[in-house]
Amino acid sequence: MEVFNTVGRRKSSVARIYMNKGNGEIKINKRGLEDYFPSVVLRMVVNQPFVKLGLIDQYNLKVNVEGGGLKGQAEAIRLAVSRALCKVNLENKALLKKEGYITRDPREVERKKYGHKKARKKFQFSKR
């Protein structure tokens, strides 16, 4: 049985997935999908590539994800799944790219600067 492993990143989250043929079982950090992502929206984000290609319940996923928040982790998993599905069949790439699932979103949080309140916001200036 062939195992497809890929990496997906989003914000400060990194997801490593191992995908193989199966019955649709998804384990994230040794927990079930419903247990790890209580929000229906985040579960939907993880399953979007499968839904788009009509491959629901055909692949098992074992996911190790770390860093960031739940939203960033879900989108990192989505990118990794999309990349793995492209490894399975290159024809999948056109459909997934059209939806924007293949593109790595490069936006990161800008660091706070010295002498500023936040990344760009400054302290209030007082003339007197």
C-alpha contacts under 8 A as a table, 3 or more apart, distances in Angstrom:
res1	aa1	res2	aa2	distance
1	M	20	N	7.25
1	M	21	K	7.62
2	E	20	N	6.26
2	E	21	K	7.89
3	V	18	Y	6.28
3	V	19	M	5.55
3	V	20	N	4.84
4	F	17	I	7.96
4	F	18	Y	5.65
4	F	19	M	5.04
4	F	20	N	6.34
4	F	84	A	5.91
4	F	87	K	7.25
4	F	88	V	7.62
5	N	16	R	7.15
5	N	17	I	5.41
5	N	18	Y	4.43
5	N	19	M	6.21
5	N	84	A	6.54
6	T	16	R	5.92
6	T	17	I	5.62
6	T	18	Y	7.00
6	T	80	A	5.51
6	T	81	V	7.54
6	T	83	R	6.57
6	T	84	A	5.92
7	V	14	V	7.10
7	V	15	A	5.62
7	V	16	R	4.58
7	V	17	I	6.43
7	V	79	L	7.82
7	V	80	A	5.08
7	V	83	R	8.00
8	G	14	V	5.94
8	G	15	A	5.11
8	G	16	R	6.57
8	G	76	A	4.68
8	G	77	I	5.96
8	G	78	R	7.44
8	G	79	L	5.02
8	G	80	A	4.16
8	G	81	V	7.90
8	G	104	R	7.88
9	R	12	S	7.25
9	R	13	S	5.61
9	R	14	V	4.65
9	R	15	A	6.25
9	R	73	Q	7.98
9	R	75	E	7.75
9	R	76	A	4.58
9	R	77	I	7.74
9	R	79	L	7.16
9	R	80	A	7.73
9	R	104	R	7.06
10	R	13	S	5.31
10	R	14	V	6.81
10	R	72	G	5.42
10	R	73	Q	6.99
10	R	75	E	6.30
10	R	76	A	4.95
10	R	104	R	7.15
10	R	105	D	6.30
10	R	106	P	7.30
10	R	107	R	7.95
11	K	68	G	6.86
11	K	72	G	6.02
11	K	105	D	7.83
11	K	106	P	7.34
11	K	107	R	6.38
11	K	108	E	5.06
11	K	109	V	7.24
12	S	67	G	5.60
12	S	68	G	4.99
12	S	72	G	7.32
12	S	108	E	7.27
13	S	65	V	7.02
13	S	66	E	5.66
13	S	67	G	4.38
13	S	68	G	4.83
13	S	69	G	7.45
13	S	72	G	5.84
13	S	73	Q	5.37
13	S	76	A	6.44
14	V	65	V	5.63
14	V	66	E	5.59
14	V	67	G	6.47
14	V	73	Q	7.05
14	V	76	A	6.25
15	A	63	V	6.70
15	A	64	N	5.71
15	A	65	V	4.20
15	A	66	E	6.64
15	A	73	Q	6.92
15	A	76	A	5.60
15	A	77	I	5.49
15	A	80	A	6.83
16	R	63	V	5.75
16	R	64	N	5.18
16	R	65	V	6.25
16	R	77	I	7.65
16	R	80	A	7.04
17	I	61	L	6.61
17	I	62	K	5.68
17	I	63	V	4.43
17	I	64	N	6.37
17	I	77	I	7.46
17	I	80	A	6.53
17	I	81	V	7.26
18	Y	61	L	5.77
18	Y	62	K	5.14
18	Y	63	V	6.44
19	M	59	Y	6.44
19	M	60	N	5.67
19	M	61	L	4.72
19	M	62	K	6.56
19	M	81	V	7.95
19	M	84	A	7.20
20	N	59	Y	5.48
20	N	60	N	5.46
20	N	61	L	6.87
21	K	58	Q	5.99
21	K	59	Y	4.41
21	K	60	N	5.98
22	G	25	E	7.30
22	G	57	D	7.25
22	G	58	Q	5.39
22	G	59	Y	4.63
22	G	60	N	4.99
23	N	57	D	4.96
23	N	58	Q	5.28
23	N	59	Y	5.98
23	N	60	N	6.18
24	G	56	I	6.68
24	G	57	D	3.61
24	G	58	Q	5.34
24	G	59	Y	4.94
24	G	60	N	4.81
24	G	61	L	7.42
25	E	57	D	7.33
25	E	59	Y	7.27
25	E	60	N	4.77
25	E	61	L	6.31
26	I	32	G	6.18
26	I	33	L	5.81
26	I	60	N	5.77
26	I	61	L	4.65
26	I	62	K	6.14
26	I	63	V	7.68
27	K	30	K	5.45
27	K	31	R	5.29
27	K	32	G	4.84
27	K	33	L	6.11
27	K	61	L	6.11
27	K	62	K	4.97
27	K	63	V	6.04
28	I	31	R	5.17
28	I	32	G	6.10
28	I	33	L	6.32
28	I	36	Y	6.75
28	I	62	K	6.19
28	I	63	V	4.65
28	I	64	N	6.09
28	I	65	V	7.18
29	N	62	K	7.83
29	N	63	V	6.08
29	N	64	N	5.16
29	N	65	V	6.65
30	K	62	K	7.86
30	K	63	V	7.96
31	R	35	D	6.29
31	R	36	Y	6.14
32	G	35	D	5.11
32	G	36	Y	6.09
33	L	36	Y	5.25
33	L	37	F	5.92
33	L	43	R	6.99
34	E	37	F	5.40
34	E	38	P	5.65
34	E	43	R	7.29
35	D	38	P	6.03
37	F	40	V	7.51
37	F	42	L	6.24
37	F	43	R	6.12
37	F	70	L	7.41
38	P	42	L	7.87
38	P	43	R	7.82
39	S	42	L	5.50
39	S	43	R	6.57
40	V	43	R	5.16
40	V	44	M	6.15
41	V	44	M	5.02
41	V	45	V	6.29
42	L	45	V	4.97
42	L	46	V	6.45
42	L	70	L	7.76
42	L	71	K	6.70
42	L	74	A	6.03
43	R	46	V	5.25
43	R	47	N	6.43
43	R	74	A	7.59
44	M	47	N	5.13
44	M	48	Q	6.01
45	V	48	Q	5.30
45	V	74	A	6.37
45	V	75	E	6.70
45	V	78	R	6.59
46	V	49	P	7.54
46	V	74	A	5.68
46	V	75	E	6.89
46	V	77	I	6.17
46	V	78	R	4.94
47	N	50	F	5.43
47	N	51	V	6.21
47	N	56	I	7.84
47	N	78	R	7.24
48	Q	51	V	5.09
48	Q	52	K	6.04
48	Q	78	R	7.24
49	P	52	K	5.15
49	P	53	L	6.33
49	P	78	R	6.96
49	P	81	V	7.01
49	P	82	S	5.90
49	P	96	L	6.86
49	P	101	Y	7.28
50	F	53	L	5.33
50	F	54	G	5.82
50	F	55	L	4.83
50	F	56	I	5.28
51	V	54	G	4.95
51	V	55	L	6.30
51	V	56	I	5.98
52	K	55	L	7.88
52	K	95	L	7.80
52	K	96	L	7.62
53	L	92	N	7.33
53	L	95	L	7.73
55	L	58	Q	5.62
55	L	59	Y	7.64
56	I	59	Y	7.55
57	D	60	N	7.68
63	V	77	I	7.71
65	V	73	Q	6.62
65	V	77	I	7.74
66	E	73	Q	7.30
67	G	73	Q	7.45
68	G	72	G	6.01
68	G	73	Q	6.61
69	G	72	G	5.48
69	G	73	Q	6.17
70	L	73	Q	5.02
70	L	74	A	6.07
71	K	74	A	5.18
71	K	75	E	6.32
72	G	75	E	5.21
72	G	76	A	6.07
73	Q	76	A	5.01
73	Q	77	I	6.20
74	A	77	I	5.16
74	A	78	R	6.26
75	E	78	R	4.89
75	E	79	L	6.29
76	A	79	L	5.21
76	A	80	A	6.31
77	I	80	A	5.07
77	I	81	V	6.07
78	R	81	V	5.16
78	R	82	S	6.13
78	R	101	Y	6.99
79	L	82	S	5.10
79	L	83	R	6.23
79	L	101	Y	5.87
79	L	102	I	5.98
79	L	103	T	7.57
79	L	104	R	7.11
80	A	83	R	5.13
80	A	84	A	6.21
81	V	84	A	5.05
81	V	85	L	6.15
82	S	85	L	5.12
82	S	86	C	6.33
82	S	96	L	6.87
82	S	101	Y	6.28
82	S	102	I	6.06
83	R	86	C	5.11
83	R	87	K	6.48
83	R	102	I	6.57
84	A	87	K	5.01
84	A	88	V	6.41
85	L	88	V	4.97
85	L	89	N	6.39
85	L	92	N	6.73
85	L	93	K	7.87
86	C	89	N	5.23
86	C	90	L	5.03
86	C	91	E	7.31
86	C	92	N	5.56
86	C	93	K	5.31
87	K	90	L	6.33
89	N	92	N	5.76
89	N	93	K	7.80
90	L	93	K	5.59
91	E	94	A	6.31
91	E	95	L	7.78
92	N	95	L	5.61
92	N	96	L	6.30
93	K	96	L	5.21
93	K	97	K	5.82
93	K	102	I	7.67
94	A	97	K	5.20
94	A	98	K	6.18
95	L	98	K	5.28
95	L	99	E	6.65
96	L	99	E	5.24
96	L	100	G	6.32
96	L	101	Y	5.44
96	L	102	I	6.15
97	K	100	G	4.90
97	K	101	Y	5.83
97	K	102	I	5.21
97	K	103	T	7.03
98	K	101	Y	7.80
100	G	103	T	5.64
101	Y	104	R	7.91
110	E	119	A	6.14
111	R	119	A	5.62
112	K	116	H	7.19
112	K	117	K	7.69
112	K	118	K	5.16
112	K	119	A	3.97
112	K	120	R	7.45
113	K	116	H	5.59
113	K	117	K	7.91
113	K	118	K	6.83
113	K	119	A	5.51
113	K	120	R	7.42
115	G	122	K	7.29
115	G	123	F	7.70
116	H	119	A	6.77
116	H	120	R	6.71
116	H	121	K	5.99
116	H	122	K	4.44
116	H	123	F	5.99
117	K	120	R	7.54
117	K	121	K	5.50
117	K	122	K	5.16
117	K	123	F	5.62
118	K	121	K	5.15
118	K	122	K	7.00
